[in-house]
Structure formats: C-alpha cells, structure tokens
C-alpha cells in the first residue's frame, strides 16, 4: 500500500510512522534537501512494527535538513498579529525574515439594509456546500473522473441537487460514511461537520473575546468547547500539543507535518463575515487563529479565505473578490503563484474541464487535504461558476480533493454574492433552519440565529 494513504487506512494520524512520512513529504514539498531520507522513511512508514524511537530520531534529522539553495519561493513573511488596527506586520515570524505581506485597502462597507441577507447567505451557503461535498469526501478515491462516473450512473451529472446514494453501497464507489445524513433525501438539518463547527466556534470566540482575541484564547476555546476526536490532522496535533503543555508558536510546529494542510482555511470564514468589505482586517484575524495550528501556506490559505469572504460583500463580482483576496497573501509564496495560474487560465479562456486538469497536473503531488490544491479548486469553482450559486458549488465539489471543505468555502462566497433570499430553496429547505454541531452548547442551533449574531458583530466593526 502507498505510504501516502496510511493515515486513512487504519493508522491514527498521530502514529509515529504516519507523522514521519508526512514530515518527509512536507519538507520535500517545501524545498528542503531530504531525498536521501526517502528509503529509510518509506521503510519505517510501511513497517508493521517500526520502533517509535527510530521514527522520532529520523524525524529530528528531517527537521535539521537544509533548504535547497535553488528554492525560488520566499515564504518567510511575518503574519499579522497583535491588535486589529495596527499595520499588518506581526511579532511572530515563521522563519528568520522581517518581510511583511501586502495588505489590501479596506473596501467600502456594504449597505446595512442588505448586510443581514448577505451574512445569512454566507452561513447557508457554507452549510449547503459542505453537505453537498460530504458523501464524496476522500480524495484518494473520489477523483474528478470517479465523481463523474458515479454521478452519471446516478443520473445526477452535472450536480444540481444533493448527491444521491446508490444502494446497495458499492465497493467501486465507496461513499463517505456520513452519506446517511448528507445524501439527497436523507438530510434533516445541516449535518455536523468540522467545516461548520469551526465557524460556530469562531463566532463564539468573537462574541466572548472580541476582535482583539489572542491565540491563547483560541486555544482555550478549543479545549473548552471542541471534542478532541472531532479534530483532524493539524488541529488534532495542535490539540495534543496544548494538552502536553506546549505554547504558541511551538503548538503549531512540534511534530506537526500537517501544518500546511486545509484545516486553518476552513476556520477562516467567520472573520470575513464579521468584517464585511475589509479583507485586510479579516485576513489578519484569520492569521491569528490559524497560527495556533498551521504555518506558512496553511496560514496564507486561511488569510486568503477570510479576505475572499470579506471582499465578496462589496466586490464588483467574483473576479474582483478573488483579486482582492490574492492581494492579502505574500506574493512570493507557492499559494500566490498557484492561484495566479488559475486566474490566468480563466483569463485565457480555458474551459472549466481544461482548467481542472491543469490544477490536478500541477498539484497532485500534494496530499488531497493540502491547502494549495484545494484553494485552487475553490478559485476555479468560483470563477467558472460565474456568480451562479448552484453551478459554483457543483463545479467545486465535482473537482475532487477535499470536497466538503471546498464546497463549504465556495458556497460561503457564492451565498454572500447572491444573498440568502436568492439561494434556491431545494438547497436550504432540508435544513429546517437547524445545524448539528459538535461545539459544546451549539448543537441544534438555528442557522438564522447564528447569522443574526454575526450581523451584530459586523455592525460593531
């Protein structure tokens, strides 16, 4: 079995063999000279009874590896930290550099008469997109070709409604185990998912701590309100590190090979909802939250997503929002370069199918949960969706990789652009205005109430 699949086939993501393998992969993707370690890493990662001490010893050697002098990216910029009103320069660099990221100029505020409908649209869109993608979540299995084949067999391609479940379940098309609550005709309330749990938890954080929240307060919110087993990859490692007594920034770095994966990006939307028309400020808050568990492109993806959501409130269409969001991340980063390629493909006139193929060719060397390919797929869904809510979330989910996370982010932006009243009812009616959540005290919340509370926050910014 490919070692890259171990974490998803019976191995706990904190297993030393899994962490070792993904640390090697992370270092290789980040321009470090680790090719010589590959045979030893693969041997330990695939061994049934590898010695943990040997894994950790090799892990530490990977951490000491030198950067390739031919590496062309500069991903050492500081993250925005401290208070929300200061210049976007941080006090906690990820590496020894003082290069700040570029920040956008805050846009004009959206008219208050429309603000609630747009915020509510974001919440609903996030829930819809997440639910749409849930049955197809597993990028090792659900490639775009496999998704299309399944949907065509179900007479549901292209998607215009929730994914149907073909019964009995087939080993050829193994739907995600959540399909009984997320497939068409089976939805009763927005299903519980971490992609929405973090949006709820972020709302709670902002209500209790304000816009000047600290990273330590983010950690406290996790420990007090979020069950450990409802966290995954980088968040689970960070949670474990917090329990072991580590403090930021080591919480994000210590034995955390998932630090550039999608986890922080899925936590970012609430900072855009609460800062409508101010992408720079939204990016700053998202970076403060993201830095608890992620570094570099993991943080940049969160900044980008928050800025994209905030910009959608006042942008002149989706292309303008995407441009504003890209401006909020470091220009010399891999994420910026990857997003630029997607935008160029759209400007050049490629079809969605051509652009999708290009994204996968460029980025399939990353894990399907990595932030970079997923941000590209969200961008493509939004650009080729062209402001149409259904087409946007459908294209995004049909693109593969982290389907529920990407559907959630694209749905959030598309929902803001059109407003809650314009989202087709067949998407939202099955929710009955209820959200299932693992966040303590929030299960069964009314989605409309969450939107109203967010509206109050946005009115105070």
Number of C-alpha atoms within 10 A of each C-alpha: 7 8 18 18 13 18 18 12 10 8 13 14 19 17 14 22 31 24 24 27 25 24 22 24 22 22 19 17 13 18 16 20 18 21 11 8 15 14 10 12 24 17 14 23 24 17 12 9 9 14 12 14 10 12 21 16 11 17 22 13 11 20 14 11 13 12 14 13 9 7 10 11 13 13 22 20 26 22 32 28 24 20 17 17 10 12 15 22 20 21 11 18 20 18 12 10 12 16 16 18 22 16 23 21 14 17 17 13 15 15 10 12 8 11 20 23 22 30 32 26 27 33 29 29 31 31 29 29 31 33 31 30 29 28 26 30 25 21 16 14 17 24 19 19 12 16 19 19 15 22 19 13 11 13 11 16 17 13 20 15 15 23 24 20 20 14 6 6 10 9 7 9 16 15 23 17 12 16 22 14 18 27 23 17 13 14 18 16 22 28 22 22 20 23 25 27 24 24 22 24 24 22 23 19 19 18 15 12 14 13 21 15 19 18 21 15 15 20 19 14 18 22 14 10 15 20 13 14 9 14 18 15 21 28 25 20 26 29 24 15 21 21 12 10 8 15 16 17 17 16 26 26 21 14 23 26 23 31 31 25 28 28 30 31 30 24 25 32 35 29 33 32 34 27 31 31 26 29 32 33 33 33 36 31 30 32 30 26 27 30 29 27 31 32 27 24 27 26 31 34 35 34 35 32 35 37 39 36 38 34 36 33 32 20 21 11 15 22 18 14 24 23 18 26 26 25 20 28 28 25 18 15 18 19 25 22 15 17 23 17 17 22 18 12 19 19 10 9 10 15 12 18 13 12 22 23 13 16 23 19 10 12 16 13 12 18 22 21 20 24 27 26 26 28 25 26 29 27 26 26 28 27 22 21 21 15 19 16 25 21 18 26 36 24 26 33 30 27 30 29 28 28 30 29 31 31 32 32 33 36 32 34 37 34 34 33 27 20 23 22 12 14 20 11 10 11 19 17 13 17 20 13 17 18 24 20 22 21 23 13 9 17 15 15 16 18 21 19 13 19 22 16 15 25 22 13 18 19 13 9 12
